[in-house]
Amino acid sequence: MQRRQFLQSMSAASMAAMASGAPRLWAADEPVSHPEPKADCLILLWMAGGMAAPETFDPKRYLPFEKGLPVERVMSTFPSIPTAIDGVEISEGLENIASVLDRGTLIRSHVLPDLGHILHSRHQYHWHTGYVPPQTVAAPHLGAWISKVRGPNNPAIPAFIDVGQRLEGVGEKEELKAFHQAGFFGTEYGPFLLPYPDQAIDAVRPPEGMTSERFRNRYQQFQKLVQASPLGEFGSSYQQESMMRSIENAHRLLNSPDRKAFDITLEPKESYDQYNTGRFGLGCLLARRLAESGARFIEVTTEYVPFLHWDTHENGHTTVERMKKEIDRPIAQLVRDLDERGMLDRTLVVLASEFSRDMMIEGVPGSTARDQSRARTDKLQELKQYGLHRHFTGSSSVLMFGGGIKRGAVYGETAPERPCLVTKNPISLEDMHATIYTAMGISPKTAFDVEKRPFYATKDGHGKAVMELFS
């Protein structure tokens, strides 16, 4: 599937979602029984762009840069370092995360499918919704599912908050919009977008002169406009009601004292500085404050912009060195803060990416995916060629902390030499989502009636939680 086809199919699915009626729980032959929740809040730390596992959490044989070095010999461009788990090593530059690794589980066997032509936003759509596009309806984001089924922790705080991703002014913005939504669940379950964490308080500050009476008048006028519009212009009656409820929720937030959670300048300077490595670091600080105030699902992203950040098509080693400086300290501090505040047990923290990277292989062995490296060479001649510049979908690493997950554990293995495919305990995306949903108290078989057929939380309801990950 090419970019144009992807956009066309997603546009059609979005229109179908707006026209759909109220989604109702699917009347299955056997009633769905939700598991007892182990977590009340999920923080997803999204390494957007394809974080290379051999350069981070699954290091392989290391060779330093040397002019003339055959690229086929390069597995990792960083040496490994010890962690708080005896005998377990991760990549240099992640010393802070290494020091808290004993508080969670490192998964090295997450398997992602080869979707043919590798388009980042398409793989990100798949990871965030559990469904490979195109779909006939807009599949809800993982955060929307959790918001819909579990509801808010605090009625004044949006249940689903996305921190760090711009949807305007960046490449593939329409593709990103395709999964940053609640689909057929309706607007009220969609993400509250905060691209800049240091400006989050501005998003929840009432406009000057905005009294409750003035808001009520505007709300009534907007309601009349929607109701008087031509049939379908603002979606089905359910979608219209959901839109109005989202406005009511916004008004509740603007008038709540809990909105101070969005003001990260209220954080003590020592704590603020510990997190402040840039937008992502401050996003982790904001996530901790929002979790404390009752947010249900928070995603903090390093942000996907084509050919930037983790999207290393050249200058891989240099770029990953910079990315580690941005993520290492704030992630470790987030885990420490949650643990020291007694929140980690009921907060699930997940670090993941859409796929990994390799020096030689695009996709998986035998894949027909187009080689997208900008540093093609047989032997290294300059530093920009040193790094993992090709997309690798055969394995990926995931970190999980809290939410009933084991402490100090490593799950799964990959081959020590190329191709670094999973050799032990593979976890598919369906099973990864099932594990997350189970921790959050949601059955992976949960389904809603959409266009007179069931639409499941995990694809076709087949996801199975990996119970060995739980303590």
BADO-698954 format. One line per 2 residues: number of its first residue (from 1); for each residue x, y, z of C-alpha. Coordinates in steps of 0.001 Angstrom, whole numbers, padded with zeros to 6 digits. Layout:
<sites>
NUM	X:Y:Z; ...
</sites>
This chain:
<sites>
1	000000:000000:000000; 001374:003385:-001024
3	000871:006689:000787; -001959:007904:-001515
5	-003916:004657:-001066; -003409:004840:002688
7	-004810:008375:002844; -007799:007536:000644
9	-008735:004492:002701; -008338:006338:006020
11	-010467:009235:004793; -013250:006838:003809
13	-013013:005061:007169; -013244:008370:009048
15	-016358:009360:007106; -017899:005975:007906
17	-017137:006461:011598; -018830:009879:011644
19	-021944:008387:010064; -022148:005473:012494
21	-024646:005286:015307; -024049:004529:018954
23	-021606:001616:019369; -023134:-001014:021622
25	-021465:-003924:023337; -021587:-006946:021061
27	-024044:-009551:022254; -021690:-012508:022247
29	-022796:-016085:022891; -020838:-015940:026151
31	-020854:-012697:028158; -017453:-011021:028328
33	-015954:-011069:031803; -013440:-008316:032513
35	-010392:-009213:034624; -009728:-007447:037901
37	-007700:-004337:036980; -004091:-004295:038100
39	-003615:-000659:036988; -005780:002450:036931
41	-003586:004501:034610; -001457:003706:031569
43	001508:005837:030484; 002733:004915:026999
45	006225:006210:026202; 006281:006130:022420
47	009640:005995:020639; 008304:007273:017340
49	010197:006474:014162; 011634:003024:014814
51	013889:002649:017853; 016709:000210:017088
53	016697:-002561:019717; 020397:-003467:019142
55	021273:000168:019949; 019119:000338:023097
57	017659:-002616:025020; 018938:-005668:023119
59	022613:-004922:022359; 024589:-007209:020071
61	028229:-007501:019088; 029817:-004033:019171
63	032377:-002662:016751; 033529:000982:016944
65	033606:003172:013855; 036571:002487:011627
67	037032:003663:008074; 036859:000692:005731
69	034906:-001490:008185; 032523:-003783:006229
71	028955:-002801:007155; 027871:-006448:007277
73	029952:-006804:010453; 028147:-003961:012253
75	025498:-005205:014693; 025537:-002485:017386
77	027355:000841:017351; 027394:001222:021148
79	028986:-001025:023780; 026766:-002595:026414
81	026576:-001643:030099; 025426:-003543:033212
83	021984:-002953:034721; 020331:-003357:038111
85	019397:-006902:037018; 022335:-009236:037514
87	023767:-010474:034241; 021535:-008278:032055
89	023057:-005563:029896; 021622:-002780:027777
91	023236:-000189:025539; 025629:002557:026627
93	023922:005916:027069; 020999:004474:029028
95	022703:004379:032420; 019740:005898:034282
97	017235:003439:032843; 019721:000655:033603
99	019616:001692:037274; 015822:001216:037519
101	015483:-001839:035272; 014990:-004032:038344
103	011625:-002307:038892; 010109:-003701:035701
105	010324:-006261:032888; 012409:-006001:029728
107	010760:-007739:026761; 013092:-008565:023884
109	010718:-010676:021808; 008000:-008347:020525
111	007242:-009462:016953; 005754:-007062:014421
113	004428:-008023:010990; 006013:-007089:007701
115	003340:-004930:006056; 005073:-004823:002675
117	005977:-001237:001758; 007103:000186:005089
119	005357:003450:005904; 005987:004647:009453
121	002531:006083:010009; 000926:002876:008719
123	002916:000761:011189; 002149:003273:013936
125	-001554:003053:013057; -001282:-000718:013434
127	000492:-000522:016806; -001870:002063:018271
129	-005130:000483:017096; -004278:-003210:016731
131	-005572:-003191:013148; -003703:-003085:009832
133	-005088:-000358:007569; -007193:-000020:005546
135	-010296:-000695:007603; -013883:000036:006635
137	-014274:002124:009800; -011776:004199:011737
139	-010306:001878:014365; -010149:003525:017812
141	-006786:004288:019388; -005683:002140:022334
143	-006297:005160:024582; -009851:005535:023275
145	-010625:001892:024105; -009379:002352:027646
147	-011269:005648:028022; -014498:004122:026709
149	-014444:000882:028701; -012910:002100:031971
151	-014195:005680:031947; -012399:008601:033614
153	-010513:008347:036893; -011327:012004:037522
155	-014281:013572:035646; -012418:016887:035448
157	-009295:015438:033796; -009451:014148:030194
159	-009231:010377:030208; -007019:010242:027079
161	-004147:012723:026762; -001481:012767:024046
163	001712:014719:024756; 004391:015751:022277
165	003037:014976:018789; 002220:017842:016460
167	-000429:017116:013842; 000191:020279:011859
169	003405:021437:010262; 004966:017960:010085
171	005276:015337:007374; 002604:012611:007087
173	000267:014719:009240; -002904:013291:007676
175	-001681:009744:008262; -000921:010607:011889
177	-004403:012063:012328; -005836:008745:011135
179	-005019:007037:014430; -004985:010010:016807
181	-008752:009686:017208; -011489:007657:018868
183	-013057:006342:015664; -016619:005110:016073
185	-016559:005752:019850; -017056:009482:019274
187	-015197:012727:019959; -015511:012572:023749
189	-013161:009559:023837; -010542:011096:021558
191	-007166:012495:022620; -006598:015830:024306
193	-003580:016927:022278; -000720:018784:023965
195	002165:019109:021478; 004239:021292:023813
197	004231:020211:027478; 005608:023541:028674
199	002534:025216:027144; -000003:022702:028468
201	-001393:025124:031056; -002358:027531:028250
203	-004636:024836:026797; -006676:024647:030010
205	-006743:028349:030920; -010209:029897:030407
207	-010270:032693:027820; -010329:036146:029343
209	-013885:037150:030179; -015251:033616:029719
211	-017921:033366:032427; -020118:030327:032973
213	-023075:032274:031594; -021172:033230:028469
215	-020034:029656:027928; -023598:028385:028359
217	-024858:030814:025709; -022133:029772:023259
219	-022811:026118:023968; -026538:026554:023269
221	-025868:028416:020028; -023444:025736:018849
223	-025972:023050:019762; -028622:024772:017642
225	-026168:025070:014747; -025371:021349:014856
227	-029023:020306:015152; -030069:022576:012284
229	-027303:021398:009954; -028058:019211:006914
231	-028329:015531:007790; -024887:013989:008154
233	-022859:017229:008012; -021863:016817:011672
235	-022183:013051:011702; -024927:010845:013133
237	-027022:011927:016107; -024751:009840:018349
239	-021645:011532:016972; -023291:014936:017460
241	-024127:014115:021082; -020579:012890:021645
243	-019249:016159:020236; -021454:018137:022623
245	-020354:016009:025579; -016714:016706:024710
247	-017477:020438:024936; -019112:019906:028328
249	-016012:018034:029466; -013811:020914:028304
251	-015907:023392:030292; -015640:021175:033380
253	-011851:021113:033037; -011553:024881:032543
255	-013419:025445:035790; -011691:022780:037859
257	-008842:023438:040318; -007364:020152:039096
259	-006174:021918:035941; -003093:023032:037869
261	-001710:019561:037082; -001062:020899:033573
263	001201:023654:034902; 004651:022074:035090
265	006154:025371:036307; 004618:024539:039696
267	007031:021625:039994; 009978:022164:042388
269	013054:023338:040462; 015168:020299:041345
271	012514:017938:040015; 011827:020092:036934
273	015527:020175:036045; 015834:016415:036446
275	013164:015911:033782; 014155:018781:031528
277	016005:017216:028599; 013644:018836:026100
279	010031:018315:025031; 010016:014584:025700
281	011526:014948:029154; 009043:017637:030147
283	006325:015423:028692; 007315:012707:031164
285	007022:015244:033993; 003603:016319:032741
287	002553:012650:032506; 003472:012058:036140
289	001483:015117:037248; -001514:014077:035139
291	-001380:010521:036473; -001411:011921:039999
293	-004491:013990:039112; -006488:011131:037639
295	-005765:010815:033911; -006603:007333:032634
297	-004314:007095:029559; -001331:009322:028736
299	000900:008931:025723; 004225:010783:025679
301	006026:010658:022362; 009480:011593:021135
303	007390:012748:018147; 007315:011308:014669
305	008710:013615:012008; 010056:011912:008877
307	013859:011522:008945; 014194:013007:012423
309	014644:011541:015912; 014396:007711:015862
311	013769:007736:012086; 017469:007156:011364
313	018050:006710:007640; 021567:008142:007987
315	023712:009494:010840; 022257:006678:012925
317	024917:006490:015617; 025042:010265:016160
319	021251:010590:016199; 020692:007699:018626
321	023363:009172:020913; 021283:012373:021037
323	017999:010509:021517; 019409:008611:024492
325	020275:011891:026176; 016657:013008:025682
327	014970:009882:027052; 017312:008290:029595
329	017082:010594:032604; 013355:011504:032422
331	012169:007911:031933; 014178:006726:034919
333	012952:009681:036978; 009337:008943:036049
335	009700:005353:037244; 011400:006474:040470
337	008811:009149:041186; 005882:006796:040637
339	007535:004149:042807; 008437:006528:045631
341	004922:007998:045631; 003387:004539:045920
343	001795:004892:042460; 003778:002429:040374
345	001781:-000614:041462; -001397:000938:040001
347	000247:002683:037026; 001340:000704:033980
349	004287:002280:032123; 005032:000905:028643
351	007906:001934:026360; 007565:000788:022749
353	008195:001636:019087; 006644:000632:015762
355	009633:-001580:014815; 013396:-001928:015222
357	016319:-001307:012834; 019194:-003174:011205
359	022319:-002254:009241; 021624:-004627:006336
361	018022:-005919:006286; 014894:-003996:005277
363	011762:-005558:006798; 012692:-009195:007429
365	014793:-011657:005408; 013072:-012186:002074
367	010951:-009051:002331; 010157:-007136:-000850
369	010098:-003828:001040; 011984:-001011:-000683
371	015384:-000193:000864; 015005:003292:002372
373	018521:003763:003766; 020277:006995:002791
375	023679:005598:003782; 024086:002685:001362
377	027650:001410:001201; 029603:-001827:001511
379	032343:-000340:003672; 032197:002579:006077
381	033837:005722:004733; 032375:008423:007008
383	030581:008659:010337; 027147:009360:008814
385	027166:005796:007439; 027712:004324:010914
387	024366:003284:012377; 021298:001118:011824
389	019501:002765:008923; 017058:000140:007701
391	013642:-000795:009121; 013607:-004206:010817
393	010243:-005754:011709; 011450:-009173:012849
395	011830:-008218:016514; 011543:-005262:018845
397	012108:-004423:022521; 009475:-003212:024989
399	009860:-002048:028591; 007031:-002479:031095
401	006895:-001147:034656; 004159:-001322:037296
403	000582:-002438:036789; 001219:-005900:038217
405	004201:-006569:035931; 007111:-008558:037388
407	010086:-006669:038761; 013606:-007463:037626
409	012621:-009817:034800; 013685:-010332:031190
411	011310:-012042:028758; 012203:-013463:025361
413	015370:-013624:023304; 016604:-012757:019832
415	019378:-014322:017752; 022883:-013045:018611
417	023804:-012657:014948; 021942:-011255:011948
419	019076:-011714:011290; 018117:-010893:014897
421	014795:-012712:014801; 013000:-013818:017972
423	014248:-017188:019170; 012278:-017503:022417
425	008825:-016464:023705; 007557:-014287:020820
427	004843:-011742:021649; 002654:-010593:018766
429	000987:-007190:018727; -002381:-008830:019472
431	-000924:-010480:022566; 000898:-007308:023601
433	-002370:-005379:023480; -004160:-008207:025283
435	-001564:-007994:028059; -002011:-004226:028338
437	-005797:-004482:028335; -005709:-007233:030952
439	-003551:-005087:033230; -006095:-002277:032769
441	-009038:-004535:033615; -010389:-004954:030082
443	-011049:-008292:028406; -009174:-008644:025068
445	-012427:-010107:023699; -014425:-006925:024373
447	-016334:-005980:021217; -018790:-003342:020067
449	-021465:-003622:017404; -020314:-001535:014440
451	-022220:-001811:011151; -023935:-004924:012526
453	-020698:-006807:013155; -018368:-007081:016120
455	-015291:-004872:016336; -012916:-006260:018971
457	-010373:-004665:021283; -007786:-007066:019859
459	-008058:-008164:016241; -011011:-010554:015983
461	-010761:-011037:019748; -007777:-013384:019345
463	-005272:-011556:021552; -004138:-013512:024606
465	-002485:-011860:027585; 001021:-013104:028384
467	000342:-014002:032004; 004004:-014911:032629
469	004736:-011184:032593; 002642:-010595:035717
471	003898:-011140:039234
</sites>
